[in-house]
Amino acid sequence: MSPSRPLRICLVDGPLGPHLTRLGHEVLELRPAQGVHDIAALLARHAFVPDILLHTEQLGRRVILRGVENLPCQTALWSVDTHVNAHWQVRYGELFDAVFTTQRDMAPLFSRNGAPAAFWLPWFGVKRPFAPFARRGLDVGFVGRLGPGRPVRGHFVELLRSRCAARIESELPAQRMLELYADTRLAPNEALWGEINFRLFETVSAGCLCLTPAARELGELFDVGREVEIYESGYDLVEKLRFYQARPRQAESLALAGHAALAARHLAGHRAEAFLSAMRDAPGRMADPGRARLAFHLALLGLVETGLFPHLAPEVEACLSRRADDPRAAGGLLRLWRLAGRSAPIVEMCKAVAARGQAGPGLAVDPRLAATASLAALLAGGLPLARVLLESFWPGSRAPGSRGRPLKTSRDICLFCAGRLREAGDVLRRGFVFDAARHIPQTAVEVLILAHALCPEDLAVIRSLEASLSPYRGVEQVRLGLLSTLSLHDRANWRLALKLALVNFRMFRVDQGGEELALARDLARQAGEEGRFSAMRRQLMPWLAPPGEKGRG
């Protein structure tokens, strides 16, 4: 790509068209209906031969491009909602010369299995005049979707209403949303997974002081404490909202600085320039056409597993069957057959995998396939076959925590596979709703969910699942249930009560968090471990003032 001449750029969805045009480039914007589209046919229909194609993929209308790996131009995927789509987009991204993501911490996912790492291309704001705080009518406001599927956000808005008299709106059109924020001084943000989301840029565009969840990459976008503010929990959020409500001039100063920073660094034009600059260093796509077809159909499989495009299952099966000597294809077939409830081919495939593993190097050299096949056999009612599969890959396998006992039970199989998947780096698929009745687990967390379904009273399984989830945001609702169960069986354990306090605070259940914190303190005092309690409390909740220093919010 030569940067010295105007380029012909095809955009499949996405917002950068007018800004690339202003930079002097010729732009064709395509907005196909939901479905799978032959990109060469779409381009031919418009008689357009691009230098670059950019597909912007996000929630809502799902568009998949067939044949993108065959285009003679440079190609790029912009994954906007990576935090909920990565489980299938990592395969789709393999077809492109470059991948861009709005979530920098998830960029390394695209470098696995030989695919290039993603460039970080965050979302952006819009340029608007700054309205002085004295002319704004609302102290605190929030606009966002509400409903039973977002229980944590329900606690968030109830906390804002009860403690800060906030104005809450749901499903406002974009222009009305910006108008409401332009009349608001303080704009608390809530993110499902703690991600950098649209609302951060929307509220700063409107000149609000945005209070947003702490995220590692936030400091590379805005100067935290000078342009935006962060919070770590519902308690912390309320304290900071009250602080800035009492100091409107300080709040306005931060909001004005954030507004200026956005105009200087975070508009769509800036992203268009960053995109073109990055394309000069695009790593390029895979050379093997067969591997590209496999990646495309594995991406489709990921979507079929979520309930989209079920009519494409036969095409996916045909492609994977032709490549069944590839561990990824073999594992994909098992997943597809599990989805369709077809036990017979699952058992046959698992026997073949076990036979090759016993004979020497073959399919079973891939740990993910070994775990997938063992779990598939287990779910198909073949516990002995599941044990044979694991033994064929890991001779001398022993049940975790059993002091050397061989694998015997379904629980043993699950805990062993969870450990192997954790070692392989497969811990959690964010955004994927795992159903033990339809899916084969692909991560340590999913295996432990299966183990919990098989052994609901097993406290060791519950502890392992809770520990696996604890590093992640967005899973607090599940952790609350797990920790509550453990606490019921160990009522004197102040550490469990303290973890429950933290989870409640993060879920914006401030009163419940305070109650669990008080209980943890009392239990620690009874155990003579007040010093250890204080140290752990400071480690888990550095934002929480010691008792008596200030109110609980």
C-alpha positions in Angstrom: 0.0 0.0 0.0 1.4 3.4 -1.0 0.6 6.2 1.5 1.4 8.8 -1.2 -1.7 8.3 -3.4 -5.4 8.3 -2.7 -6.7 4.8 -1.9 -9.9 3.0 -2.8 -11.3 1.7 0.5 -14.3 -0.5 0.9 -16.0 -0.4 4.3 -18.4 -3.2 5.3 -20.3 -1.4 8.1 -18.6 0.9 10.5 -18.4 4.7 11.0 -15.2 5.8 9.3 -16.4 6.5 5.8 -16.8 10.3 5.9 -13.5 10.7 7.7 -11.6 8.6 5.2 -13.2 10.6 2.4 -12.1 13.8 4.0 -8.5 12.4 4.0 -8.8 12.3 0.2 -9.6 8.6 -0.3 -12.4 7.0 -2.5 -14.7 5.1 -0.2 -17.4 2.5 -0.9 -19.7 1.8 2.1 -21.5 -1.5 2.1 -24.2 -2.4 4.7 -25.4 -5.9 3.9 -28.4 -7.6 5.6 -27.6 -10.0 8.4 -26.1 -13.2 7.0 -23.1 -14.7 5.2 -22.2 -12.8 2.0 -19.7 -13.5 -0.8 -17.5 -10.4 -0.6 -16.2 -10.8 -4.2 -19.8 -10.8 -5.5 -20.6 -7.6 -3.5 -17.6 -5.8 -4.9 -18.4 -6.9 -8.4 -21.9 -5.7 -8.1 -20.5 -2.2 -7.4 -17.7 -2.5 -9.9 -15.3 -1.5 -7.1 -11.7 -2.8 -6.9 -10.4 -1.7 -3.4 -6.9 -1.2 -2.2 -8.2 -1.9 1.4 -11.3 -3.6 2.8 -12.3 -3.0 6.4 -15.0 -5.0 8.0 -16.3 -3.5 11.2 -18.0 -6.3 13.3 -20.1 -5.6 16.3 -23.2 -6.7 18.2 -26.6 -6.4 16.5 -26.9 -7.2 12.8 -24.4 -10.1 12.2 -22.6 -10.0 8.9 -20.0 -12.5 7.8 -17.9 -12.2 4.7 -17.1 -15.3 2.7 -14.0 -15.4 0.6 -12.3 -12.4 2.2 -9.0 -14.4 2.2 -9.0 -14.5 -1.6 -9.2 -10.8 -2.2 -6.2 -9.3 -3.9 -6.3 -6.2 -1.7 -5.3 -5.6 1.9 -8.1 -6.7 4.4 -8.8 -5.8 8.0 -11.3 -6.7 10.7 -12.3 -4.2 13.4 -13.7 -6.1 16.3 -15.7 -3.5 18.2 -17.3 -5.8 20.8 -14.4 -8.1 21.3 -15.3 -8.6 25.0 -18.4 -10.6 24.0 -17.4 -11.9 20.5 -13.8 -13.1 20.8 -14.9 -16.7 21.2 -15.6 -16.8 17.4 -13.8 -13.7 16.1 -10.4 -15.1 16.9 -11.0 -17.7 14.1 -12.7 -15.1 11.7 -9.7 -12.8 12.2 -7.3 -15.4 10.8 -8.7 -14.6 7.3 -7.6 -10.9 7.4 -4.3 -9.2 6.9 -4.8 -7.3 10.1 -7.2 -7.3 13.1 -8.2 -4.2 15.1 -9.9 -4.4 18.5 -11.3 -1.8 20.9 -10.1 -3.8 23.9 -6.3 -3.7 24.2 -6.1 -6.4 26.8 -7.8 -8.9 24.4 -5.5 -8.2 21.4 -3.2 -11.1 22.3 -6.1 -13.6 21.8 -5.7 -13.0 18.0 -2.0 -14.0 18.1 -2.7 -17.5 19.1 -2.6 -20.4 16.7 -0.4 -18.5 14.2 -2.7 -15.6 13.6 -1.4 -12.1 14.0 -2.0 -10.1 17.1 -4.6 -7.3 16.9 -3.9 -3.6 16.8 -5.6 -1.5 19.4 -8.1 0.9 17.9 -10.5 2.2 20.6 -13.9 3.7 19.9 -14.2 7.4 19.8 -16.4 10.4 20.6 -18.0 13.3 18.8 -17.1 17.0 18.9 -19.6 19.1 20.7 -19.6 22.5 22.5 -19.0 22.4 26.2 -21.9 23.6 28.3 -20.8 25.2 31.7 -22.0 23.2 34.7 -23.9 26.1 36.0 -26.3 25.8 33.0 -26.8 22.1 33.4 -30.0 20.8 35.1 -28.9 17.3 36.4 -26.3 16.4 38.9 -26.1 12.7 38.1 -27.4 10.8 35.0 -27.2 7.4 33.3 -28.5 6.1 30.0 -28.2 2.4 29.3 -30.2 -0.8 28.6 -32.0 -2.3 31.6 -33.7 -5.7 32.1 -33.6 -9.1 33.7 -30.5 -10.0 31.6 -28.5 -7.3 33.3 -29.0 -7.9 37.1 -25.8 -6.1 38.1 -26.8 -3.0 36.2 -30.1 -3.1 38.0 -28.3 -2.8 41.3 -26.2 0.0 39.8 -29.1 2.1 38.8 -30.9 1.5 42.1 -27.8 2.6 44.0 -27.6 5.8 41.9 -31.3 6.5 42.4 -31.3 5.9 46.2 -28.0 7.6 47.0 -27.5 10.3 44.4 -31.0 11.1 43.1 -29.8 10.2 39.6 -31.8 10.5 36.4 -32.0 7.1 34.8 -33.0 6.5 31.2 -33.1 3.3 29.0 -33.1 2.9 25.2 -32.8 6.6 24.3 -32.0 7.4 20.6 -28.4 8.5 20.2 -29.2 12.2 19.8 -31.5 12.4 22.8 -28.9 10.5 24.8 -26.2 13.0 24.0 -28.6 15.9 24.8 -29.4 14.4 28.2 -25.7 14.0 29.0 -25.1 17.5 27.8 -27.4 18.6 30.6 -25.7 16.4 33.2 -22.6 17.1 35.3 -21.6 13.7 36.6 -22.0 10.6 34.5 -21.2 7.2 36.2 -20.4 4.5 33.7 -21.1 0.8 34.0 -19.4 -1.9 31.9 -20.5 -5.5 31.7 -17.0 -6.9 31.8 -15.1 -3.8 32.9 -14.3 -3.0 29.3 -13.7 0.4 27.6 -17.2 1.0 26.2 -19.0 3.5 24.1 -20.5 5.3 27.1 -17.1 6.5 28.2 -16.7 8.4 25.0 -20.3 9.5 24.8 -20.3 11.1 28.2 -17.0 12.8 27.8 -18.1 14.1 24.4 -21.1 15.7 26.2 -18.7 17.4 28.7 -19.7 15.3 31.7 -17.2 14.2 34.3 -17.3 10.5 33.6 -16.7 8.1 36.5 -15.9 4.8 34.9 -14.7 1.4 36.1 -10.9 1.1 36.5 -9.3 -0.5 33.4 -5.6 -1.0 32.7 -5.6 0.8 29.3 -7.8 3.7 30.4 -4.7 5.7 31.4 -3.5 5.6 27.8 -6.7 7.3 26.7 -7.3 9.8 29.4 -5.4 11.2 32.4 -7.1 9.5 35.3 -7.9 12.0 38.0 -7.5 15.0 35.7 -9.7 14.2 32.7 -11.9 11.3 33.9 -12.4 9.6 37.3 -12.4 5.9 38.1 -14.0 3.7 40.7 -13.5 0.2 42.0 -16.8 -0.7 43.5 -20.3 0.6 44.3 -19.0 1.9 47.6 -16.2 3.7 45.9 -18.5 5.1 43.2 -21.0 6.6 45.7 -18.2 8.2 47.8 -16.7 9.8 44.6 -20.1 11.0 43.4 -20.7 12.7 46.7 -17.3 14.2 46.7 -17.7 15.8 43.3 -21.3 16.8 44.0 -20.0 18.8 46.9 -17.2 20.3 44.7 -18.8 21.3 41.4 -15.9 23.6 40.3 -13.4 20.7 40.7 -15.7 18.4 38.8 -16.2 20.9 36.0 -12.4 21.4 35.7 -11.9 17.6 35.2 -14.9 17.5 32.8 -13.5 20.4 30.7 -10.1 18.7 30.5 -11.6 15.4 29.5 -13.7 17.2 26.8 -10.6 18.9 25.4 -8.6 15.7 25.5 -11.3 13.9 23.5 -11.4 16.6 20.9 -7.6 16.5 20.6 -7.1 12.7 20.5 -10.3 10.7 20.3 -12.5 11.6 17.3 -13.4 9.4 14.4 -10.9 11.3 12.3 -8.1 10.2 14.6 -9.2 6.6 14.4 -9.2 6.8 10.6 -5.7 8.1 10.5 -4.5 5.5 13.0 -6.2 2.7 10.9 -4.4 3.7 7.7 -1.1 4.1 9.5 -1.4 0.6 11.1 -2.2 -1.0 7.7 1.3 -0.1 6.5 2.5 -2.6 9.1 -0.2 -5.2 8.6 1.3 -8.7 9.2 -0.6 -10.3 6.3 -2.9 -13.3 6.1 -2.2 -17.0 6.1 -0.9 -18.5 2.8 -2.6 -21.9 3.1 -6.1 -21.8 1.5 -7.2 -25.0 3.2 -6.3 -23.5 6.6 -8.2 -20.4 5.7 -11.3 -22.4 4.9 -11.0 -24.2 8.2 -10.7 -20.9 10.1 -13.8 -19.6 8.3 -15.9 -22.7 9.2 -14.6 -22.7 12.8 -15.9 -19.1 13.1 -19.2 -20.2 11.7 -19.3 -23.1 14.2 -18.8 -20.6 17.0 -21.8 -18.7 15.8 -23.9 -21.8 15.3 -23.2 -22.7 18.9 -24.7 -19.4 20.0 -27.9 -20.2 18.0 -27.1 -18.1 14.8 -27.1 -19.5 11.3 -28.2 -23.1 12.2 -28.9 -23.7 8.5 -25.1 -23.6 7.9 -24.4 -26.5 10.2 -24.3 -29.0 7.3 -21.8 -26.9 5.4 -19.6 -26.6 8.5 -19.8 -30.3 9.1 -18.7 -31.0 5.5 -15.7 -28.7 5.7 -14.6 -30.0 9.1 -15.0 -33.6 7.9 -12.6 -33.0 5.0 -10.0 -31.7 7.5 -10.6 -34.2 10.3 -6.9 -35.0 10.6 -6.5 -31.4 11.9 -7.0 -31.3 15.7 -9.1 -28.1 15.5 -11.4 -29.7 12.9 -11.8 -32.9 14.9 -12.7 -30.9 18.0 -15.1 -28.8 16.0 -16.9 -31.9 14.7 -17.3 -33.2 18.2 -18.8 -29.8 19.3 -21.1 -29.8 16.3 -22.3 -33.3 16.9 -22.9 -32.6 20.5 -25.0 -29.6 19.5 -27.1 -31.8 17.3 -27.4 -34.6 19.9 -25.6 -37.2 17.7 -23.8 -39.5 20.1 -22.9 -42.3 17.6 -20.4 -40.2 15.6 -19.0 -38.7 18.8 -18.2 -42.1 20.1 -16.6 -43.2 16.9 -14.4 -40.1 16.7 -13.4 -40.5 20.3 -12.3 -44.1 19.7 -10.3 -43.0 16.7 -8.5 -40.3 18.7 -7.8 -42.8 21.5 -6.4 -45.3 19.1 -4.1 -42.8 17.5 -2.9 -41.7 20.9 -2.2 -45.2 22.0 -0.4 -46.0 18.7 1.9 -43.0 19.0 2.0 -39.3 17.8 -1.2 -38.4 15.9 -4.3 -36.5 16.6 -4.1 -36.8 20.3 -0.9 -34.8 20.5 -3.1 -31.7 20.9 -4.1 -31.2 24.5 -7.2 -29.2 23.6 -8.4 -32.1 21.4 -7.6 -34.7 24.1 -9.7 -32.7 26.7 -12.5 -32.1 24.2 -12.7 -35.7 23.1 -12.6 -37.0 26.7 -15.4 -34.7 27.7 -17.4 -35.5 24.6 -17.1 -39.2 25.4 -18.1 -38.6 29.0 -21.2 -36.6 27.9 -22.1 -39.4 25.4 -22.2 -41.8 28.3 -18.7 -43.3 27.8 -16.9 -42.9 31.1 -14.4 -45.8 30.3 -13.7 -44.3 26.9 -13.1 -40.9 28.5 -10.6 -42.4 30.9 -8.8 -44.2 28.0 -8.6 -41.0 26.1 -6.9 -39.1 28.9 -4.5 -42.1 29.5 -3.6 -42.1 25.9 -2.4 -38.6 26.0 -1.3 -38.3 29.7 -0.1 -41.7 30.8 -0.3 -42.2 34.5 -3.0 -39.6 34.9 -4.2 -39.2 38.4 -7.3 -37.6 39.9 -6.6 -34.1 41.2 -6.4 -33.9 45.0 -6.6 -37.7 45.4 -3.0 -38.5 46.5 -2.3 -40.5 43.4 -5.6 -42.3 42.8 -6.2 -43.1 39.1 -9.0 -41.3 37.2 -12.2 -43.2 38.0 -15.3 -40.9 38.1 -16.9 -38.2 36.0 -15.8 -35.7 38.6 -12.2 -36.9 38.2 -12.3 -36.5 34.4 -13.7 -33.0 34.7 -11.2 -31.7 37.3 -8.3 -33.2 35.3 -9.5 -31.6 32.1 -10.1 -28.3 33.8 -6.5 -28.3 34.9 -5.1 -29.1 31.5 -7.2 -26.4 29.8 -6.1 -23.9 32.4 -2.5 -24.8 31.6 -3.2 -24.3 27.9 -4.5 -20.8 28.7 -8.2 -21.6 28.1 -9.9 -20.4 31.3 -13.0 -18.4 30.3 -14.9 -17.5 27.1 -16.3 -14.0 27.8 -19.6 -13.5 26.2 -20.3 -17.2 25.5 -23.3 -18.6 27.3 -22.3 -22.2 28.1 -25.1 -24.8 28.3 -23.9 -28.1 29.7 -26.9 -29.8 27.9 -25.8 -28.7 24.5 -22.1 -27.8 24.5 -18.7 -29.5 25.0 -16.7 -27.4 27.5 -13.8 -25.6 25.9 -12.4 -23.8 28.9 -11.6 -24.6 32.5 -14.6 -22.6 33.7 -16.9 -24.5 31.4 -15.6 -27.8 32.6 -16.1 -26.8 36.2 -19.7 -25.7 35.4 -20.2 -29.2 34.0 -18.7 -30.7 37.1 -20.9 -28.6 39.3 -24.0 -29.8 37.3 -22.9 -33.4 37.7 -21.9 -33.0 41.4 -23.9 -30.0 42.8 -23.0 -30.7 46.4 -19.2 -31.1 45.8 -17.6 -28.2 47.7 -14.2 -28.9 46.1 -15.7 -28.3 42.7 -17.4 -25.1 43.9 -14.2 -23.8 45.4 -12.3 -24.5 42.2 -14.9 -22.8 40.0 -15.0 -19.7 42.3 -11.2 -19.5 42.3 -11.2 -19.7 38.4 -13.7 -16.9 38.2 -12.2 -14.6 40.8 -9.7 -12.7 38.5 -12.5 -11.7 36.1 -15.0 -8.8 36.1 -18.5 -9.5 34.9 -18.9 -12.8 36.7 -19.9 -11.4 40.1 -23.5 -12.7 40.0 -22.1 -16.3 39.6 -19.5 -15.8 42.3 -22.1 -14.5 44.7 -24.0 -17.8 44.5 -20.8 -19.9 44.8 -19.4 -18.0 47.8 -22.8 -18.0 49.5 -22.9 -21.8 49.2 -19.4 -22.2 50.6 -20.2 -19.8 53.4 -23.2 -21.8 54.5 -20.9 -24.8 54.9 -18.2 -22.9 56.7 -20.0 -20.2 58.7 -16.9 -19.3 60.9 -14.7 -18.5 57.9 -14.1 -14.8 57.9 -12.2 -14.9 54.6 -15.3 -16.1 52.8 -17.4 -13.4 54.4 -14.8 -10.8 53.3 -14.9 -12.1 49.7 -18.6 -11.9 49.8 -18.3 -8.3 50.9 -16.1 -7.5 48.0 -18.4 -9.2 45.4 -21.4 -7.4 46.9 -19.6 -4.0 46.7 -18.6 -4.7 43.1 -22.2 -5.6 42.3 -23.3 -2.2 43.7 -25.0 -4.0 46.6 -23.5 -1.6 49.1 -25.7 -2.3 52.1 -25.2 -6.1 51.7 -21.4 -5.5 51.3 -21.3 -3.5 54.5 -23.2 -6.3 56.3 -20.8 -9.0 55.1 -17.8 -6.8 55.9 -19.0 -6.4 59.5 -19.6 -10.1 59.8 -16.1 -10.8 58.5 -14.6 -8.5 61.0 -16.5 -10.1 63.9 -15.5 -13.6 62.8 -11.9 -12.6 62.5 -12.0 -11.0 66.0 -13.5 -14.2 67.4 -10.7 -16.2 65.7 -8.0 -13.9 67.1 -7.0 -12.9 63.5 -7.9 -9.2 63.4 -4.4 -8.4 62.0 -4.8 -10.8 59.1 -8.3 -9.5 58.5 -7.1 -5.9 58.2 -4.2 -6.9 55.9 -6.5 -8.9 53.6 -9.2 -6.1 53.7 -6.6 -3.5 52.6 -5.4 -5.8 49.8 -8.9 -6.5 48.4 -10.5 -3.2 49.1 -7.9 -0.4 49.2 -10.6 2.1 48.3 -12.5 1.3 51.6 -11.9 3.7 54.5 -11.1 2.0 57.8 -14.1 1.9 60.3 -14.7 5.3 61.8 -12.8 7.3 59.1 -15.9 8.1 57.1 -19.4 6.7 56.5 -20.1 3.6 54.5 -21.8 5.4 51.7 
